[in-house]
Amino acid sequence: MDKELMQVNEIRRQWAENDAKRDAGIVPAAVHGDHNLPYANGNLTDFYFPMEKEERYPVIVNVHGGGWFYGDKGLYSLYAKSLAHEGFAVVNFDYRLAPEHRYPAAFEDVCLLMDYLSRHADEFHLDLAQLNIVGDSAGAQLASQYCIFAANPAYRALFPTLAGLNAPLPKKAALNCGIYDIDEKTDRMIVNWYLGGKSPDSIMHVLDYMTADFPETFLTASVNDGLRPRSEVMRQKLETLGVKHIYREYGHEDKADGHVFHLNFRSEAGQRCNAEQIAFFRG
């Protein structure tokens, strides 16, 4: 095992321990679902549904975070179940991680997952007219990049290997504690794991391709998070384009509410953020 991968695996181990402590003792919401369904490139997805049967369910696609090198659908099962409990079909999926799989592997997998949903919507009783997407941290970056891909043919043209895919445009997006303007100021260690030392225009300048067709957005940041300025960049872009959006900052009352605070089910701010986003998706 090379030095880089050893470093990555040690951080993965540490983060997994911290996340396990955060989630210990939390009782998951009562939902039902289909699990470990293959969709592309050896990746699996779970579907969670509310206990009440419906002919068609509004949909939330959850794109997990983790710096493009950490995380999986299991880590987000509590969060996904909590969303499904509120009346949504929730799609919670794995994608290929860096550095074993460099950019654009993770982004390609998001696109392939959305194509899979469009082809299997009837099978899973999904109402894609009420398609929503949520992501945090690196997942917020991937979710926003997908929305740009779906909304702008000029950006899709930069990915000829994805030509012919169905790319349904979400109606609404919730972007939590994300990074959107990947540039030379970004954490070079993590970005190098993802980009492999390269700076491809398709990700370094992705916001240049953002249009007024970007989905209505609920954008969040924590005042205790070093990535908070990156949300300001996205907020300004949404305003410039005239995209309808809500911007919320959390963490004023509690310094412990930092990066991806909404995943902490013991956090009052996290609970408030999640409730507000559920109301946003329903509206």
C-alpha positions as CSV (number, residue, x, y, z in Angstrom):
1,M,0.0,0.0,0.0
2,D,1.5,3.4,-1.0
3,K,2.0,6.2,1.4
4,E,-0.9,8.3,0.1
5,L,-3.5,5.5,0.5
6,M,-2.2,4.7,4.0
7,Q,-2.8,8.4,4.9
8,V,-6.2,8.3,3.4
9,N,-7.2,5.1,5.2
10,E,-6.0,6.4,8.6
11,I,-8.2,9.6,8.2
12,R,-11.1,7.3,7.1
13,R,-10.6,5.3,10.3
14,Q,-10.6,8.4,12.5
15,W,-13.6,10.0,10.9
16,A,-15.5,6.7,11.1
17,E,-14.9,6.5,14.8
18,N,-16.1,10.0,15.4
19,D,-19.2,9.5,13.3
20,A,-20.0,6.3,15.1
21,K,-19.8,8.1,18.5
22,R,-22.1,10.9,17.1
23,D,-24.7,8.4,16.0
24,A,-24.5,5.9,18.9
25,G,-27.8,5.2,20.6
26,I,-29.9,7.1,18.0
27,V,-33.0,5.1,17.1
28,P,-33.7,5.2,13.4
29,A,-37.1,6.4,12.1
30,A,-39.5,3.6,11.1
31,V,-39.5,3.2,7.4
32,H,-39.3,0.4,4.9
33,G,-37.1,0.0,1.8
34,D,-35.1,-1.8,-0.8
35,H,-31.4,-2.3,-0.1
36,N,-28.1,-2.9,-1.9
37,L,-29.5,-2.5,-5.5
38,P,-26.7,-2.2,-8.1
39,Y,-26.9,0.8,-10.4
40,A,-23.5,1.3,-12.0
41,N,-19.7,0.7,-11.7
42,G,-20.2,-1.8,-8.8
43,N,-22.0,0.8,-6.7
44,L,-25.1,0.1,-4.7
45,T,-28.1,2.2,-3.7
46,D,-30.8,2.0,-1.0
47,F,-34.4,3.2,-1.3
48,Y,-36.3,4.2,1.8
49,F,-40.0,4.8,1.8
50,P,-42.5,6.0,4.5
51,M,-44.6,3.4,6.1
52,E,-47.7,4.8,4.5
53,K,-48.1,3.4,0.9
54,E,-48.6,5.9,-1.9
55,E,-49.1,5.5,-5.7
56,R,-46.2,7.9,-6.3
57,Y,-43.7,9.3,-3.8
58,P,-41.9,12.7,-4.0
59,V,-38.2,11.9,-4.1
60,I,-35.1,13.1,-2.3
61,V,-31.7,12.0,-3.6
62,N,-29.1,12.2,-0.9
63,V,-25.5,12.7,-2.0
64,H,-23.2,11.9,0.9
65,G,-20.2,14.0,1.9
66,G,-16.7,13.1,3.0
67,G,-14.2,15.1,1.0
68,W,-14.7,12.8,-2.1
69,F,-12.6,10.1,-0.3
70,Y,-14.8,9.1,2.7
71,G,-18.3,8.0,3.5
72,D,-21.0,5.6,2.2
73,K,-24.7,5.1,2.2
74,G,-24.5,3.2,5.6
75,L,-23.1,6.3,7.3
76,Y,-26.1,8.3,6.1
77,S,-28.8,5.7,6.8
78,L,-30.1,7.5,9.9
79,Y,-30.4,10.8,8.0
80,A,-32.0,9.1,5.0
81,K,-34.5,7.3,7.1
82,S,-35.5,10.5,8.9
83,L,-36.3,12.1,5.5
84,A,-38.3,9.1,4.3
85,H,-40.3,9.2,7.6
86,E,-41.6,12.6,6.5
87,G,-43.2,11.2,3.4
88,F,-40.5,11.0,0.7
89,A,-38.9,8.2,-1.2
90,V,-35.2,8.7,-0.3
91,V,-32.4,7.5,-2.5
92,N,-29.2,6.9,-0.5
93,F,-26.3,5.6,-2.6
94,D,-22.6,4.9,-2.7
95,Y,-20.2,6.4,-5.3
96,R,-16.6,5.7,-6.1
97,L,-14.1,7.4,-3.8
98,A,-10.8,9.0,-4.3
99,P,-7.9,8.4,-4.4
100,E,-8.6,4.9,-5.7
101,H,-11.0,6.6,-8.2
102,R,-10.0,10.1,-9.3
103,Y,-12.2,12.8,-10.7
104,P,-14.6,12.6,-12.5
105,A,-15.5,9.1,-11.1
106,A,-17.7,10.4,-8.3
107,F,-19.5,12.9,-10.5
108,E,-20.0,10.3,-13.2
109,D,-21.6,8.0,-10.6
110,V,-24.1,10.7,-9.5
111,C,-25.1,11.2,-13.1
112,L,-25.4,7.4,-13.6
113,L,-27.6,7.1,-10.5
114,M,-29.9,9.8,-11.8
115,D,-30.2,8.0,-15.1
116,Y,-31.0,4.8,-13.2
117,L,-33.8,6.6,-11.4
118,S,-35.3,7.9,-14.6
119,R,-35.3,4.4,-16.0
120,H,-36.8,2.8,-12.9
121,A,-39.2,5.5,-11.7
122,D,-42.3,3.4,-12.3
123,E,-40.8,0.3,-10.6
124,F,-40.1,2.3,-7.4
125,H,-43.3,4.5,-7.7
126,L,-41.2,7.7,-7.9
127,D,-42.7,11.0,-8.9
128,L,-39.8,12.6,-10.7
129,A,-41.9,15.8,-11.2
130,Q,-41.2,16.1,-7.5
131,L,-37.5,15.3,-7.6
132,N,-35.3,16.9,-5.0
133,I,-31.6,16.6,-4.2
134,V,-29.7,17.2,-1.0
135,G,-25.9,17.0,-0.3
136,D,-23.4,18.1,2.3
137,S,-19.8,19.1,2.1
138,A,-18.3,17.3,-0.9
139,G,-21.8,15.9,-1.5
140,A,-23.1,19.4,-1.8
141,Q,-20.4,20.1,-4.4
142,L,-21.5,17.0,-6.3
143,A,-25.2,17.8,-6.0
144,S,-24.6,21.3,-7.3
145,Q,-22.4,20.1,-10.2
146,Y,-25.1,17.6,-11.2
147,C,-27.7,20.3,-11.2
148,I,-25.5,22.4,-13.5
149,F,-25.0,19.3,-15.7
150,A,-28.7,18.7,-15.9
151,A,-29.6,22.4,-16.6
152,N,-26.9,23.4,-19.1
153,P,-26.3,21.5,-22.3
154,A,-23.0,23.4,-22.8
155,Y,-21.7,21.9,-19.6
156,R,-23.0,18.4,-20.5
157,A,-21.0,18.6,-23.7
158,L,-17.8,18.6,-21.6
159,F,-18.5,15.0,-20.6
160,P,-18.9,13.0,-23.9
161,T,-18.7,9.7,-21.9
162,L,-22.0,10.7,-20.3
163,A,-23.8,11.5,-23.6
164,G,-27.1,9.8,-23.9
165,L,-27.8,9.6,-20.2
166,N,-31.1,10.8,-18.9
167,A,-30.4,13.8,-16.6
168,P,-33.6,14.8,-14.8
169,L,-33.3,18.2,-13.3
170,P,-34.3,18.4,-9.6
171,K,-37.1,20.7,-8.7
172,K,-35.3,21.8,-5.5
173,A,-31.9,21.4,-4.0
174,A,-30.6,21.6,-0.4
175,L,-26.9,22.3,-0.2
176,N,-25.4,22.0,3.3
177,C,-21.9,23.2,4.4
178,G,-20.6,22.8,0.9
179,I,-17.7,23.8,-1.2
180,Y,-18.6,25.0,-4.7
181,D,-15.6,27.0,-6.0
182,I,-12.8,24.5,-6.2
183,D,-9.7,26.6,-6.9
184,E,-6.1,27.0,-5.8
185,K,-7.2,28.1,-2.3
186,T,-8.9,24.8,-1.7
187,D,-7.4,22.2,0.7
188,R,-4.7,20.9,-1.6
189,M,-4.2,17.6,0.1
190,I,-7.8,16.5,-0.3
191,V,-8.3,18.1,-3.7
192,N,-5.1,16.4,-4.9
193,W,-6.5,13.0,-3.8
194,Y,-9.6,13.8,-5.8
195,L,-8.1,15.5,-8.8
196,G,-4.8,13.7,-8.8
197,G,-2.8,16.9,-9.0
198,K,-4.8,18.1,-12.0
199,S,-7.0,21.1,-12.4
200,P,-9.6,20.2,-15.0
201,D,-11.7,23.1,-16.2
202,S,-14.9,21.1,-15.9
203,I,-14.6,21.3,-12.1
204,M,-12.4,24.3,-11.5
205,H,-14.8,26.6,-13.3
206,V,-18.1,24.7,-12.8
207,L,-19.9,27.8,-11.5
208,D,-19.2,29.6,-14.7
209,Y,-21.7,27.2,-16.3
210,M,-24.4,27.8,-13.7
211,T,-27.6,29.3,-15.2
212,A,-30.9,30.7,-14.1
213,D,-32.3,27.2,-14.6
214,F,-30.5,26.0,-11.5
215,P,-33.1,24.5,-9.1
216,E,-34.7,26.5,-6.2
217,T,-32.2,26.1,-3.4
218,F,-31.9,26.0,0.4
219,L,-28.3,26.9,1.1
220,T,-26.8,26.4,4.6
221,A,-23.6,27.1,6.4
222,S,-22.3,27.1,10.0
223,V,-20.7,30.1,11.4
224,N,-18.2,27.8,13.1
225,D,-17.2,26.1,9.9
226,G,-14.1,27.0,7.9
227,L,-16.0,26.4,4.7
228,R,-18.6,29.0,5.5
229,P,-17.1,31.5,2.9
230,R,-17.7,28.9,0.2
231,S,-21.4,29.1,0.8
232,E,-21.2,32.8,0.4
233,V,-19.8,32.4,-3.0
234,M,-22.8,30.1,-3.9
235,R,-25.2,32.6,-2.4
236,Q,-23.9,35.4,-4.5
237,K,-24.1,33.3,-7.6
238,L,-27.7,32.4,-6.9
239,E,-28.5,36.1,-6.4
240,T,-26.7,37.1,-9.5
241,L,-28.6,34.6,-11.6
242,G,-32.0,35.3,-10.0
243,V,-32.4,31.8,-8.7
244,K,-35.0,31.6,-6.0
245,H,-33.2,30.5,-2.8
246,I,-33.1,30.5,1.0
247,Y,-29.9,31.1,2.9
248,R,-29.5,30.1,6.5
249,E,-26.5,30.2,8.9
250,Y,-26.5,28.1,12.0
251,G,-24.2,27.6,15.0
252,H,-24.6,31.0,16.7
253,E,-25.9,29.4,19.9
254,D,-23.4,26.5,20.1
255,K,-19.8,26.3,18.9
256,A,-20.2,22.5,18.6
257,D,-22.5,23.1,15.6
258,G,-19.8,23.1,13.0
259,H,-19.3,21.3,9.7
260,V,-22.3,19.1,8.7
261,F,-24.0,19.9,12.0
262,H,-27.3,18.7,10.5
263,L,-26.2,15.1,10.7
264,N,-26.0,15.4,14.5
265,F,-29.4,14.3,15.7
266,R,-28.7,15.6,19.2
267,S,-28.1,19.1,17.9
268,E,-30.9,21.6,18.3
269,A,-29.6,23.5,15.3
270,G,-29.3,20.3,13.3
271,Q,-32.9,19.4,14.1
272,R,-34.1,22.9,13.2
273,C,-32.2,22.8,9.9
274,N,-33.6,19.4,8.9
275,A,-37.2,20.5,9.7
276,E,-36.8,23.6,7.7
277,Q,-35.5,21.7,4.7
278,I,-38.3,19.2,4.9
279,A,-40.8,22.1,4.8
280,F,-38.8,23.5,1.9
281,F,-39.1,20.3,-0.1
282,R,-42.8,20.0,0.7
283,G,-43.6,23.6,-0.3
